[in-house]
Amino acid sequence: MHLTKIWVFALGVALVDAFQDTSPFFFFSTSELLLSSPQIASASSLTEKLSSSLDKCPSDTYVIVSQPKANAVDFSSRRSAPYLRKRLSGKDEHVRSSFSVADVLGVLDTEALQSSLEEKCQAGLMTVDASTGSFATIDDMKPRVIRVDFPPLPAAGRAAKLAENDAFLASILDLLPSPKYTVIYTTTPITTDQQALVSESRVYEMDNHFPGSTHMNLKRDFSIHGRNSSDNATLSDGPLFEKYQFFTPGIFMGLFVALLLLSILYVAIAGVASLQVSYAAFDKEMGPTAQKGKQH
Protein backbone atom coordinates (compact mmCIF):
# COMPACT_ATOMS: atom_id res chain seq x y z
CA MET A 1 0.00 0.00 0.00
CA HIS A 2 2.76 2.44 0.92
CA LEU A 3 4.74 1.56 -2.21
CA THR A 4 1.70 2.22 -4.40
CA LYS A 5 1.04 5.49 -2.63
CA ILE A 6 4.62 6.65 -3.17
CA TRP A 7 4.49 5.61 -6.85
CA VAL A 8 1.26 7.52 -7.46
CA PHE A 9 2.68 10.56 -5.72
CA ALA A 10 5.84 10.44 -7.84
CA LEU A 11 3.82 10.05 -11.02
CA GLY A 12 1.63 13.01 -10.08
CA VAL A 13 4.66 15.18 -9.36
CA ALA A 14 6.21 14.20 -12.70
CA LEU A 15 3.06 15.12 -14.59
CA VAL A 16 2.75 18.42 -12.78
CA ASP A 17 6.38 19.27 -13.47
CA ALA A 18 5.92 18.47 -17.16
CA PHE A 19 2.94 20.82 -17.51
CA GLN A 20 3.46 23.23 -14.64
CA ASP A 21 3.11 26.28 -16.88
CA THR A 22 -0.04 25.10 -18.66
CA SER A 23 -3.75 25.22 -17.85
CA PRO A 24 -6.92 24.19 -19.73
CA PHE A 25 -9.22 26.42 -21.75
CA PHE A 26 -12.90 25.91 -22.66
CA PHE A 27 -15.14 27.67 -25.16
CA PHE A 28 -18.77 27.15 -26.20
CA SER A 29 -21.34 29.29 -27.97
CA THR A 30 -24.94 29.11 -29.16
CA SER A 31 -23.77 30.51 -32.51
CA GLU A 32 -22.18 28.65 -35.40
CA LEU A 33 -18.42 29.27 -35.26
CA LEU A 34 -15.70 27.39 -37.15
CA LEU A 35 -13.05 26.71 -34.52
CA SER A 36 -10.47 23.94 -34.24
CA SER A 37 -9.57 22.18 -31.00
CA PRO A 38 -5.80 21.71 -30.54
CA GLN A 39 -4.39 19.87 -27.55
CA ILE A 40 -1.63 22.41 -26.91
CA ALA A 41 -1.65 26.12 -27.81
CA SER A 42 0.01 29.30 -26.68
CA ALA A 43 -2.01 31.98 -24.93
CA SER A 44 -1.11 34.62 -27.52
CA SER A 45 -2.20 32.52 -30.51
CA LEU A 46 -5.41 31.53 -28.73
CA THR A 47 -6.19 35.18 -27.98
CA GLU A 48 -5.76 36.12 -31.65
CA LYS A 49 -7.90 33.18 -32.71
CA LEU A 50 -10.74 34.19 -30.39
CA SER A 51 -10.55 37.84 -31.39
CA SER A 52 -10.87 37.00 -35.09
CA SER A 53 -13.73 34.55 -34.46
CA LEU A 54 -15.70 37.03 -32.36
CA ASP A 55 -14.94 39.96 -34.67
CA LYS A 56 -18.45 39.82 -36.19
CA CYS A 57 -20.21 39.82 -32.80
CA PRO A 58 -22.18 36.56 -33.14
CA SER A 59 -23.75 36.75 -29.67
CA ASP A 60 -25.61 39.17 -27.44
CA THR A 61 -23.82 38.17 -24.23
CA TYR A 62 -20.17 37.24 -23.78
CA VAL A 63 -19.32 35.55 -20.47
CA ILE A 64 -15.60 35.63 -19.65
CA VAL A 65 -14.86 33.22 -16.79
CA SER A 66 -11.59 33.19 -14.87
CA GLN A 67 -10.66 30.18 -12.70
CA PRO A 68 -7.18 30.63 -11.19
CA LYS A 69 -4.90 27.81 -10.04
CA ALA A 70 -6.40 24.97 -12.11
CA ASN A 71 -5.07 22.29 -14.45
CA ALA A 72 -6.51 19.68 -16.80
CA VAL A 73 -6.55 16.97 -14.11
CA ASP A 74 -9.01 19.02 -12.05
CA PHE A 75 -11.59 18.81 -14.86
CA SER A 76 -11.05 15.11 -15.63
CA SER A 77 -13.61 13.93 -13.06
CA ARG A 78 -17.26 13.88 -14.13
CA ARG A 79 -18.30 15.32 -10.77
CA SER A 80 -16.04 18.38 -10.91
CA ALA A 81 -17.88 20.33 -13.64
CA PRO A 82 -20.98 18.44 -14.88
CA TYR A 83 -22.71 21.43 -16.51
CA LEU A 84 -19.56 22.49 -18.34
CA ARG A 85 -19.00 18.91 -19.49
CA LYS A 86 -22.58 18.70 -20.78
CA ARG A 87 -22.20 21.80 -22.94
CA LEU A 88 -18.81 20.79 -24.30
CA SER A 89 -19.86 17.20 -25.11
CA GLY A 90 -22.72 18.27 -27.39
CA LYS A 91 -25.50 17.14 -25.04
CA ASP A 92 -26.92 20.68 -24.82
CA GLU A 93 -29.09 21.31 -27.87
CA HIS A 94 -28.62 25.09 -27.60
CA VAL A 95 -24.83 24.97 -27.93
CA ARG A 96 -23.88 25.07 -31.62
CA SER A 97 -20.08 25.25 -31.38
CA SER A 98 -17.50 24.37 -28.74
CA PHE A 99 -13.86 23.47 -28.32
CA SER A 100 -11.31 23.00 -25.57
CA VAL A 101 -7.54 23.09 -25.18
CA ALA A 102 -6.03 20.79 -22.58
CA ASP A 103 -2.77 22.69 -22.16
CA VAL A 104 -2.45 26.43 -22.80
CA LEU A 105 1.05 27.83 -22.50
CA GLY A 106 0.87 31.08 -20.57
CA VAL A 107 -2.12 33.11 -19.42
CA LEU A 108 -4.87 34.23 -21.79
CA ASP A 109 -5.21 38.00 -22.13
CA THR A 110 -8.83 38.39 -21.04
CA GLU A 111 -8.48 42.16 -20.74
CA ALA A 112 -7.67 42.39 -24.46
CA LEU A 113 -10.67 40.20 -25.33
CA GLN A 114 -12.91 42.30 -23.13
CA SER A 115 -11.74 45.57 -24.67
CA SER A 116 -12.14 44.16 -28.18
CA LEU A 117 -15.72 43.05 -27.52
CA GLU A 118 -16.62 46.35 -25.88
CA GLU A 119 -15.27 48.29 -28.83
CA LYS A 120 -16.41 46.20 -31.80
CA CYS A 121 -19.74 44.98 -30.41
CA GLN A 122 -20.63 48.12 -28.43
CA ALA A 123 -21.08 45.90 -25.39
CA GLY A 124 -21.41 47.08 -21.83
CA LEU A 125 -19.44 45.57 -18.96
CA MET A 126 -20.93 43.73 -16.00
CA THR A 127 -18.77 42.22 -13.24
CA VAL A 128 -20.06 39.33 -11.12
CA ASP A 129 -18.59 38.69 -7.69
CA ALA A 130 -18.68 34.91 -7.39
CA SER A 131 -18.01 35.03 -3.64
CA THR A 132 -21.45 36.56 -2.91
CA GLY A 133 -23.49 34.23 -5.13
CA SER A 134 -25.62 37.04 -6.59
CA PHE A 135 -25.60 39.47 -9.49
CA ALA A 136 -27.73 42.29 -10.84
CA THR A 137 -30.77 41.25 -12.85
CA ILE A 138 -30.52 41.81 -16.61
CA ASP A 139 -33.76 43.08 -18.14
CA ASP A 140 -32.62 44.27 -21.58
CA MET A 141 -31.20 42.61 -24.70
CA LYS A 142 -28.27 44.97 -25.14
CA PRO A 143 -24.84 43.51 -25.96
CA ARG A 144 -22.97 42.83 -22.76
CA VAL A 145 -19.69 41.38 -21.49
CA ILE A 146 -20.03 39.56 -18.14
CA ARG A 147 -16.87 38.95 -16.14
CA VAL A 148 -17.07 36.07 -13.66
CA ASP A 149 -13.94 35.84 -11.50
CA PHE A 150 -13.77 32.79 -9.24
CA PRO A 151 -11.33 32.56 -6.32
CA PRO A 152 -8.29 30.28 -6.73
CA LEU A 153 -8.88 26.59 -6.16
CA PRO A 154 -7.72 25.34 -2.75
CA ALA A 155 -5.21 22.55 -2.34
CA ALA A 156 -7.81 20.18 -0.85
CA GLY A 157 -11.41 19.69 -1.98
CA ARG A 158 -10.74 20.99 -5.47
CA ALA A 159 -13.41 18.84 -7.17
CA ALA A 160 -16.11 20.02 -4.76
CA LYS A 161 -15.15 23.66 -5.25
CA LEU A 162 -15.17 23.26 -9.04
CA ALA A 163 -18.62 21.68 -8.88
CA GLU A 164 -19.86 24.63 -6.82
CA ASN A 165 -18.42 27.13 -9.29
CA ASP A 166 -19.83 25.15 -12.20
CA ALA A 167 -23.34 25.28 -10.73
CA PHE A 168 -22.97 29.03 -10.17
CA LEU A 169 -22.02 29.56 -13.82
CA ALA A 170 -24.94 27.38 -14.99
CA SER A 171 -27.33 29.55 -12.95
CA ILE A 172 -25.98 32.70 -14.59
CA LEU A 173 -26.50 31.25 -18.07
CA ASP A 174 -30.04 30.15 -17.19
CA LEU A 175 -30.94 33.70 -16.15
CA LEU A 176 -29.64 35.42 -19.28
CA PRO A 177 -32.43 37.24 -21.17
CA SER A 178 -31.02 36.35 -24.60
CA PRO A 179 -30.45 32.77 -25.81
CA LYS A 180 -27.46 33.96 -27.87
CA TYR A 181 -24.40 33.79 -25.65
CA THR A 182 -20.73 32.83 -25.80
CA VAL A 183 -18.70 31.56 -22.85
CA ILE A 184 -14.92 31.96 -22.68
CA TYR A 185 -13.66 29.85 -19.77
CA THR A 186 -10.05 30.65 -18.87
CA THR A 187 -7.78 29.20 -16.19
CA THR A 188 -4.35 29.98 -14.83
CA PRO A 189 -1.62 27.44 -13.97
CA ILE A 190 -0.90 26.15 -10.50
CA THR A 191 2.02 27.86 -8.79
CA THR A 192 5.12 25.97 -7.73
CA ASP A 193 4.22 26.32 -4.04
CA GLN A 194 0.86 24.62 -4.58
CA GLN A 195 2.09 21.71 -6.69
CA ALA A 196 3.25 19.54 -3.79
CA LEU A 197 0.12 20.26 -1.72
CA VAL A 198 -2.19 19.42 -4.63
CA SER A 199 -0.33 16.17 -5.38
CA GLU A 200 -0.49 15.07 -1.74
CA SER A 201 -4.19 15.89 -1.57
CA ARG A 202 -4.91 13.80 -4.68
CA VAL A 203 -2.97 10.84 -3.30
CA TYR A 204 -5.00 11.05 -0.08
CA GLU A 205 -8.27 11.12 -2.00
CA MET A 206 -7.22 8.09 -4.07
CA ASP A 207 -6.25 6.20 -0.88
CA ASN A 208 -9.57 6.97 0.81
CA HIS A 209 -11.79 3.87 0.64
CA PHE A 210 -14.90 5.50 2.07
CA PRO A 211 -15.28 8.87 0.31
CA GLY A 212 -19.07 8.84 0.57
CA SER A 213 -19.18 8.60 4.37
CA THR A 214 -16.36 11.04 5.06
CA HIS A 215 -17.52 13.80 2.74
CA MET A 216 -21.20 14.01 3.61
CA ASN A 217 -20.68 17.44 5.16
CA LEU A 218 -19.70 19.15 1.91
CA LYS A 219 -21.71 22.31 1.44
CA ARG A 220 -23.82 22.70 -1.68
CA ASP A 221 -24.87 26.29 -1.21
CA PHE A 222 -23.08 29.40 -2.36
CA SER A 223 -23.21 31.32 0.94
CA ILE A 224 -25.61 33.73 -0.65
CA HIS A 225 -25.60 37.20 0.80
CA GLY A 226 -27.27 40.45 0.04
CA ARG A 227 -30.80 39.11 -0.16
CA ASN A 228 -32.20 42.43 1.04
CA SER A 229 -31.10 44.12 -2.18
CA SER A 230 -34.05 44.55 -4.51
CA ASP A 231 -31.94 44.62 -7.72
CA ASN A 232 -30.10 41.36 -7.05
CA ALA A 233 -31.24 37.91 -8.13
CA THR A 234 -30.43 35.00 -5.82
CA LEU A 235 -29.05 32.02 -7.70
CA SER A 236 -29.79 28.35 -7.19
CA ASP A 237 -27.53 25.37 -7.81
CA GLY A 238 -28.98 24.86 -11.28
CA PRO A 239 -32.06 23.28 -12.83
CA LEU A 240 -33.85 21.03 -10.33
CA PHE A 241 -34.48 18.11 -12.67
CA GLU A 242 -30.81 18.06 -13.73
CA LYS A 243 -29.59 17.96 -10.13
CA TYR A 244 -31.80 15.13 -8.85
CA GLN A 245 -33.18 11.94 -10.32
CA PHE A 246 -36.83 11.59 -9.40
CA PHE A 247 -37.70 8.60 -11.65
CA THR A 248 -35.16 5.92 -10.76
CA PRO A 249 -34.90 2.48 -12.46
CA GLY A 250 -36.26 0.82 -9.31
CA ILE A 251 -39.42 2.93 -9.37
CA PHE A 252 -39.82 2.29 -13.10
CA MET A 253 -39.55 -1.51 -12.66
CA GLY A 254 -41.97 -1.46 -9.71
CA LEU A 255 -44.58 0.47 -11.70
CA PHE A 256 -44.13 -1.83 -14.68
CA VAL A 257 -44.64 -5.00 -12.55
CA ALA A 258 -47.65 -3.45 -10.80
CA LEU A 259 -49.22 -2.57 -14.16
CA LEU A 260 -48.61 -6.10 -15.43
CA LEU A 261 -50.21 -7.69 -12.34
CA LEU A 262 -53.21 -5.37 -12.52
CA SER A 263 -53.74 -6.28 -16.18
CA ILE A 264 -53.64 -10.01 -15.31
CA LEU A 265 -56.11 -9.45 -12.46
CA TYR A 266 -58.41 -7.52 -14.78
CA VAL A 267 -58.40 -10.33 -17.38
CA ALA A 268 -59.13 -12.93 -14.70
CA ILE A 269 -62.03 -11.00 -13.19
CA ALA A 270 -63.43 -10.28 -16.65
CA GLY A 271 -63.20 -13.98 -17.55
CA VAL A 272 -65.01 -15.10 -14.41
CA ALA A 273 -67.66 -12.43 -14.82
CA SER A 274 -68.34 -13.50 -18.42
CA LEU A 275 -69.31 -17.07 -17.44
CA GLN A 276 -73.05 -17.68 -18.09
CA VAL A 277 -74.68 -20.78 -16.53
CA SER A 278 -78.42 -21.52 -16.65
CA TYR A 279 -80.23 -21.89 -13.36
CA ALA A 280 -81.86 -25.12 -14.66
CA ALA A 281 -78.47 -26.81 -14.71
CA PHE A 282 -78.54 -27.02 -10.93
CA ASP A 283 -82.17 -28.45 -10.69
CA LYS A 284 -82.62 -32.19 -9.97
CA GLU A 285 -84.15 -34.03 -12.93
CA MET A 286 -87.50 -35.64 -11.93
CA GLY A 287 -88.92 -36.77 -15.32
CA PRO A 288 -89.32 -40.29 -16.88
CA THR A 289 -85.77 -40.22 -18.13
CA ALA A 290 -84.42 -39.90 -14.60
CA GLN A 291 -86.60 -42.86 -13.43
CA LYS A 292 -85.34 -45.09 -16.28
CA GLY A 293 -81.81 -44.25 -15.30
CA LYS A 294 -82.49 -45.40 -11.76
CA GLN A 295 -84.02 -48.73 -12.97
CA HIS A 296 -80.91 -49.56 -14.98
N, C-alpha and C positions, 0 to 999 in steps of 0.2 A: 504494500500500500504506500509506504513512504517513498519507495523507488519510483513508483508511478507518479506520485505527486511531484517529486523533484523533476521528473522528465517532462511532465506537462508544463511546469513552471518555466523550465529552460526553453521549451519550444515556444511558449508565449512570449518570453523575453526576446527570443531571436526574431519572431515575427514583428514585434513592436519595433525593434531596432532597425529592421529592414525597411519599414514604412513609417518611421517616426515623424517624418515631415509631410505626411499625406493624410487626407481626410476625405470622406465620401461627399458626393453632391447628388441632389435629386431635383428633378424638374418634371412638372406635369401641367397640362393646360386643357381647357375645354375647346380650344381652337385647333384647327389643322395646321401643324407646323412640321416641316421636314427637318428633323434633327437626328444626327447619328449618336451612338452610345458607345464611346471608347471606354476601355478599362482604365487607362491612365491618361491624364491630360494635365497640362500646366494651368495655373489659375489665370494667367494673362490670356492664353489662347481661348479658354472657356469664356472669359469675360467678353472678348471680341465676338465670339460665336453667338452669345446670348444677345448682345447689343444689335447685331445685324438681323437676328431672327425676330426680335421685338421692335424693329425699326418702323414697321407699319402699324403698330398699336393694335394687335389682334384682339385684345381683351379690354374689359371695362375696369377690372380690378387686378392689381399686381401685388401679390403677397410675397414679401422678401423675408424669409425666416433665417435666423442665425442661431445655431446650436454650437456653442464653444466646447472644446475639449471632448471631441468624439472621433471615433474611427469606424471602419467598415465592420469590425467584429461586433460593435454595439448594436448594429442594425440587422445582424444575421439571425437573431431569434425572432420567431413569429409573434412573440408576446411583447416585444419591445416597441414596435410601431405598427399595429395592425391596420389602422386607417391609411397610413402612408403606403403600406405594402399593397393594400387593396387598390389604390388608385394607380400605382405603378405597374401592377400586374395585369391591368386591363379588365378588372372585374367591375369597375365603375363605368356605367354606360355613358356618363356625362364627359368623362375624360377622353379626348380625341387624340392627344399626343403626349408622350412621356419618354424620358430617358434618364439614366443615372450613370455616374462615374464612380467606380469603387475607390480610386486613389487619385486625388487632385494634389498636385505639387504646388505648395504655397497656399495663400489665402485669397479667396475671391474678392474682388473690389466691388463690394455691394454699394458703396457710396457713388461710384461711377455709374452703376446700373440705375440707381435711384435718380441721380441727376439727369441721366439720359431719358428716362421715362417721364420725368416731370417736364422736361423741355419739349420733347417730341410729341408726347401724347397729351400735353396740357393737364397733367394729373396732379391732384392735390396730395399732400402727405398726411398720413395718419399713423401715429406711433402707439403700439399696444404694449402695455407693461404686463408681461406674463406672470409676474409675481403676485399681482392682485387678482387675476382671474376674471377681469371685467374690461370692457371697452365701450366707447361711445357708440350709440346706435346709429346706423347709416340708413337714412331715409331717401336719399336721392340716387340717381343713376350716373352721376358724374364720374369721369375717370379718376382713379385714386390709387396711390401706392400705400400699402399697409406694411409697416415694419413690425415684425414680431421678434423680439430679442429674448431668448431663453437664457437662464443662468447656466454657468458651466456644469457639466455632469460631475457628480461626486465620484469618489473612488469606489465606494460600495453602493449597491442598490442602483446601478446604472440602468438596468432594464426597466425597473419600476418607474424611475424618473422619466425615461424616454416614453413609456406608455402614457404617463400623465401628461407630458407635453404634447404627445400625439393626439390625445383626446381633446386637449385645449385647441389645437389647430383645427381639428375636425369641426368643433363647435363654431369657430370663427367662419369657416367656409359655409357651414349650414345657414348662418345668419346673414350672408351677403345678399344684397337686394338684386344683384344681377347674376345670371347663370354663367356669364362669360368672365372667367378668371384664369389667372396664371400664377402658379406657385413656384418660387425659386428658393429651394431649401439648401442653405449653405451650412458648412461646419468648419471648425478649425481643429488643427491637430492637437494631440495630447502633448503636454510639456514633458520634458525629461524628468522632472521631479515626480510627476504623477504616474509614470510608466510602471515603476516597481509596485506602487500601491495598487494599481489597476490589475496587474498580473497576479498579485497575491490574492486579491479579492475574487478573481475568476477561478483560481485554483480552489479556493475555499467553497465557492458555490458548486463546482463540479464534484467536490468530495462530500458534499452534504447529501445524505441519503433520504432525508425527510424534509424537502423544501416546502411542502404544502402545509405541514404543521408548524413550522418555525417562522413562516412569513404570513401568518393570518392577520397580523396587525398592520399590514401595509395600508396606508391611507389612499383612498380613491378620490378624495375631493381636491379642490384647488385652493383651499383656504381663502375662500371668496370674501372680499372686503368691500366696503363702500356700497352697501345695499341701500343706504339712505339717499344716494344720489339718484335723481329722477331721470338723468340723461344717460345712465349706464345700464347695460343689459347683462344680467347674470348669466353665466354660461353653465351648461351641464356637461357631463362626460361624453356626450355624443348621442346619436339616435338610440332610443330605448330598445328597439327590436334588433339592433345590431350588437348591443352589449350583452343581452341575455337571450337564452334559448327557452322559449315557453312551450314549444311542441317537440318534446324529446322523442327518440325512437321507442322508448318504453311505453309512453302514453299512446303513441300511434299504434303499436302492436296490441295494446290492451283494448283500444277502441275497435280495432279490426276484429279481434276475437269475439268481443261482446256483440258486434253487429252480426257476425256469422252465427253465433248461438241464438240470437233473437230471430234470425231468419229461419233457422231449423225449427225453433219452437213454434213460429207462426205457421209453417207448413204442416207440422204435426197437428196442431189444434184445428187448422182448416180441414185436414184430412178426416179427423174424427168427427168434426161437425158436419161433414158432407155425407156421412153414412145415413142411409134411409132404410129402415126396417119396418115392415107392416106389423101392426098390433096383432093381427090374426096369427102370426107365426108363433106367438107364445100361448095361444089357446089350445086346450086339450081336445083332440079329435074324438067325437062321440058318435059318428055316423056308422052305417053298415060296413064300411071298409075297415074301420077300426075294430069291429067285432069279429070280422073274418080273420083279421090278423091275430087276434087272441086265440081263436079256435085252432089255427095252425100251430 
